[in-house]
Amino acid sequence: MRIRAALAALPLSLLVLAACGTDDSATPTTSASASSSGSAVTAATLGPDVPAATALAAAVPAAELPTATGDFGTKATLEFPAGNPVPSLQREILTEGKGAEAEAGDYLEVNYLGQVWGGEVFDNSYDKKQSFSFKIGEGVVSGWSVGLTGVKQGSRVLLSLPPADGYGATGNSDGSIKGTDTIVFVIDVINVIKSDATGQTDATPNKDLPKTGIPKVTGKLGEEPTIEIGDAPEPTKAEVIVLATGTGEKVVAGDVVGQLVVTAWDGSQTTSTWASETDDGADPSTKGLQKITAAVGTDGQESVTEGLIGVPIGSRVMILLPGTSDSTTGQTSTAAVAVMDIVAQVSKTG
């Protein structure tokens, strides 16, 4: 499992809160399976020494870009102009939505089709009937993070990525996209989840919480909570306790995003993803929404996040984490408690 940067400073017991993510095969982050035989340009134009773009290039005439047909929510078809691909990062808004505008750190839920310029479709989410979610600036090819910043929810966008903004001079891992291939995406922005989003401020507090035996959580809903361990006994098993119930759909197995405060049981360490005035200089990946996998335990292994399944989106929950001990290395970690505002479900498994 891959631990979230925001939790990296906390005990090893928090490895279970790592965002494993969903199957990354054939996504904009990793290799795709279909073969490609599209147009390639020389390394002199788009070679290995060309850095990734940090901004969109000046727009070229529309006739120099592929033509996309199909409506938002349906698989697009691309037709390519004659000649070499445009040697710069290009964006064309095919239809503009009216929702929130994507910014760095936001989570986006999208459907997409990817095709090598003049070649084969190497991947699309429409046939899979499963959208793809990611955090702008993390885990996707750089052309996506640059090209989708500023795009509104509900938009259909065409992106043309030269190698430097896609899979680089080496191409993807299975060779289906070469290091000289320009790749083109048609992307439907289904949802923009703002980095400072929280659980519901009108969630219904749980009036049946035990008055003793668990840490005390204070703070208004929709604001950063405070955790006091007090004299609560260390947990011996993982447990999810609903502090306030939202009204959204119930979480199913898959990835959710939310805001977190995590405290070691001995009080030695606390970390928070909630933004504050003292965040200057902080690693931006540790602030704002973080992705957690809600998973059912397998092969006799306990999953501390299984208790998130069935909890409505918008809720605030407490996650009790027992201490751990590695019999091989002898390394131990203290117990901990996390308070999470569940903001959205961004992927589903099974």
LUMVEX-35469 format. One record per residue (C-alpha): x, y, z; residue in three letters. Coordinates in steps of 0.05 Angstrom, whole numbers, padded with zeros to 5 digits, always signed. Example, Ala and Ser with C-alpha at 12.3 -4.5 7.8 and 13.67 -1.06 7.14 Angstrom:
BEGIN
+00246-00090+00156ala
+00273-00021+00143ser
% end
This chain:
BEGIN
+00000+00000+00000met
+00021+00072-00014arg
+00014+00118+00046ile
-00015+00187+00034arg
+00036+00242+00044ala
-00010+00274+00095ala
-00005+00212+00139leu
+00068+00197+00128ala
+00091+00226+00194ala
+00043+00184+00235leu
+00051+00113+00262pro
+00054+00052+00218leu
-00016+00033+00239ser
-00039+00088+00191leu
-00013+00049+00131leu
-00083+00020+00129val
-00109+00089+00112leu
-00064+00092+00051ala
-00097+00107-00015ala
-00086+00044-00054cys
-00129+00072-00110gly
-00165+00032-00162thr
-00136-00010-00218asp
-00090+00038-00255asp
-00080-00005-00317ser
-00094+00032-00381ala
-00107+00100-00351thr
-00076+00168-00364pro
-00026+00151-00310thr
+00002+00085-00335thr
+00007+00040-00395ser
-00049+00025-00443ala
-00060-00041-00477ser
-00081-00026-00549ala
-00028-00021-00602ser
-00014+00046-00635ser
+00015+00062-00703ser
+00002+00137-00707gly
+00043+00195-00732ser
+00110+00206-00699ala
+00153+00268-00702val
+00228+00272-00695thr
+00264+00281-00629ala
+00290+00347-00655ala
+00219+00375-00650thr
+00192+00338-00589leu
+00253+00303-00563gly
+00273+00277-00495pro
+00303+00344-00473asp
+00239+00383-00482val
+00209+00397-00413pro
+00136+00389-00398ala
+00094+00451-00407ala
+00072+00491-00347thr
+00019+00528-00386ala
-00022+00518-00449leu
+00010+00541-00513ala
-00020+00595-00556ala
-00080+00565-00592ala
-00069+00542-00663val
-00123+00546-00716pro
-00178+00494-00705ala
-00162+00463-00773ala
-00095+00440-00746glu
-00127+00400-00690leu
-00167+00336-00693pro
-00242+00341-00701thr
-00284+00307-00647ala
-00356+00284-00657thr
-00404+00260-00604gly
-00440+00292-00546asp
-00420+00299-00473phe
-00426+00231-00439gly
-00417+00190-00502thr
-00354+00161-00532lys
-00323+00210-00580ala
-00296+00196-00650thr
-00234+00233-00674leu
-00213+00252-00744glu
-00142+00277-00755phe
-00117+00330-00803pro
-00063+00316-00853ala
+00009+00332-00834gly
+00049+00328-00770asn
+00018+00337-00701pro
+00019+00405-00668val
+00084+00407-00628pro
+00055+00441-00566ser
+00003+00429-00511leu
-00065+00448-00539gln
-00134+00453-00509arg
-00201+00463-00544glu
-00265+00470-00504ile
-00315+00431-00545leu
-00374+00447-00500thr
-00369+00489-00437glu
-00403+00470-00373gly
-00433+00516-00321lys
-00405+00483-00258gly
-00346+00497-00213ala
-00279+00514-00245glu
-00222+00464-00233ala
-00161+00489-00195glu
-00097+00458-00170ala
-00111+00409-00114gly
-00183+00396-00135asp
-00208+00326-00149tyr
-00238+00314-00218leu
-00284+00257-00239glu
-00280+00248-00314val
-00296+00203-00373asn
-00245+00202-00429tyr
-00221+00173-00494leu
-00147+00172-00512gly
-00119+00162-00582gln
-00051+00167-00613val
-00049+00223-00665trp
-00069+00190-00731gly
-00067+00121-00697gly
-00107+00076-00652glu
-00152+00089-00592val
-00110+00064-00534phe
-00160+00073-00478asp
-00229+00098-00461asn
-00271+00097-00398ser
-00338+00095-00435tyr
-00332+00022-00455asp
-00311+00005-00384lys
-00372+00042-00357lys
-00328+00068-00302gln
-00306+00140-00293ser
-00236+00160-00272phe
-00219+00207-00215ser
-00154+00242-00197phe
-00126+00302-00161lys
-00100+00357-00206ile
-00025+00358-00200gly
-00019+00286-00176glu
-00017+00218-00210gly
-00033+00237-00282val
+00007+00257-00342val
+00027+00330-00336ser
-00014+00352-00397gly
-00078+00333-00359trp
-00061+00375-00298ser
-00043+00435-00340val
-00097+00426-00392gly
-00155+00414-00345leu
-00140+00471-00297thr
-00192+00525-00307gly
-00242+00478-00340val
-00313+00480-00313lys
-00353+00421-00290gln
-00398+00396-00346gly
-00348+00413-00401ser
-00323+00369-00458arg
-00251+00384-00474val
-00201+00362-00527leu
-00128+00359-00505leu
-00069+00348-00552ser
-00006+00326-00515leu
+00063+00323-00547pro
+00108+00270-00516pro
+00137+00317-00463ala
+00067+00328-00435asp
+00045+00256-00442gly
+00089+00194-00431tyr
+00156+00228-00446gly
+00213+00205-00491ala
+00207+00132-00469thr
+00132+00124-00482gly
+00089+00081-00438asn
+00111+00016-00405ser
+00082-00033-00455asp
+00105+00004-00517gly
+00036+00019-00544ser
+00052+00093-00539ile
+00120+00111-00567lys
+00166+00166-00543gly
+00152+00206-00605thr
+00076+00198-00605asp
+00030+00257-00594thr
-00033+00234-00558ile
-00102+00265-00560val
-00156+00260-00508phe
-00230+00279-00508val
-00249+00289-00435ile
-00317+00299-00402asp
-00311+00334-00335val
-00367+00302-00295ile
-00351+00330-00227asn
-00303+00381-00196val
-00293+00370-00121ile
-00260+00431-00090lys
-00198+00419-00048ser
-00229+00454+00012asp
-00295+00416+00010ala
-00320+00389+00076thr
-00373+00343+00103gly
-00444+00370+00111gln
-00453+00427+00160thr
-00524+00402+00171asp
-00506+00329+00183ala
-00545+00298+00240thr
-00503+00290+00303pro
-00503+00220+00334asn
-00538+00228+00400lys
-00523+00157+00420asp
-00447+00164+00425leu
-00418+00134+00489pro
-00399+00188+00539lys
-00336+00152+00560thr
-00288+00102+00530gly
-00273+00139+00464ile
-00235+00203+00448pro
-00274+00268+00452lys
-00284+00306+00387val
-00303+00379+00388thr
-00313+00431+00334gly
-00370+00453+00288lys
-00389+00410+00229leu
-00356+00436+00167gly
-00297+00461+00207glu
-00232+00428+00230glu
-00246+00383+00291pro
-00204+00377+00353thr
-00189+00309+00383ile
-00177+00297+00458glu
-00155+00227+00476ile
-00166+00237+00551gly
-00168+00172+00590asp
-00199+00131+00534ala
-00168+00061+00531pro
-00127+00044+00470glu
-00168+00007+00417pro
-00154-00066+00408thr
-00190-00070+00342lys
-00206-00023+00285ala
-00272+00011+00289glu
-00310+00066+00252val
-00358+00108+00294ile
-00406+00156+00260val
-00404+00223+00295leu
-00454+00258+00249ala
-00495+00228+00192thr
-00498+00261+00124gly
-00553+00254+00073thr
-00513+00231+00012gly
-00510+00163-00020glu
-00480+00108+00022lys
-00406+00092+00012val
-00391+00028-00025val
-00324-00007-00033ala
-00277+00038-00071gly
-00244+00106-00061asp
-00272+00164-00022val
-00243+00233-00010val
-00247+00274+00052gly
-00214+00319+00103gln
-00175+00286+00159leu
-00146+00300+00228val
-00104+00243+00256val
-00075+00239+00326thr
-00029+00187+00356ala
-00059+00157+00419trp
-00001+00180+00462asp
-00012+00251+00437gly
+00058+00255+00407ser
+00036+00271+00336gln
-00023+00303+00301thr
-00031+00319+00228thr
-00088+00352+00191ser
-00108+00361+00118thr
-00152+00421+00135trp
-00125+00486+00107ala
-00104+00539+00158ser
-00069+00606+00161glu
-00005+00572+00183thr
+00002+00530+00121asp
+00053+00574+00086asp
+00110+00530+00062gly
+00072+00466+00074ala
+00073+00411+00022asp
+00009+00424-00017pro
-00002+00349-00026ser
-00013+00344+00049thr
-00069+00395+00050lys
-00139+00391+00022gly
-00179+00329+00004leu
-00144+00262+00011gln
-00164+00196-00020lys
-00177+00136+00024ile
-00197+00066+00002thr
-00259+00036+00034ala
-00245-00038+00029ala
-00270-00104+00056val
-00218-00146+00092gly
-00194-00209+00056thr
-00158-00273+00073asp
-00169-00262+00146gly
-00137-00193+00144gln
-00175-00138+00178glu
-00190-00074+00139ser
-00197-00014+00184val
-00236+00023+00131thr
-00289-00030+00120glu
-00331+00008+00170gly
-00336+00066+00121leu
-00379+00023+00075ile
-00452+00040+00085gly
-00439+00108+00116val
-00474+00165+00078pro
-00431+00216+00041ile
-00428+00281+00080gly
-00418+00246+00147ser
-00364+00257+00199arg
-00334+00194+00227val
-00282+00172+00278met
-00235+00116+00259ile
-00201+00079+00316leu
-00135+00047+00297leu
-00101-00004+00343pro
-00026-00005+00351gly
+00014-00051+00307thr
+00076-00095+00314ser
+00116-00125+00258asp
+00142-00194+00280ser
+00194-00193+00225thr
+00226-00126+00239thr
+00204-00116+00310gly
+00179-00047+00292gln
+00118-00023+00331thr
+00071+00036+00325ser
+00024+00067+00374thr
-00051+00067+00367ala
-00083+00127+00334ala
-00150+00160+00320val
-00173+00195+00257ala
-00233+00241+00247val
-00255+00244+00175met
-00306+00285+00138asp
-00329+00242+00079ile
-00338+00289+00021val
-00348+00246-00041ala
-00340+00176-00070gln
-00293+00180-00129val
-00289+00107-00150ser
-00325+00042-00139lys
-00298-00029-00142thr
-00333-00095-00152gly
% end
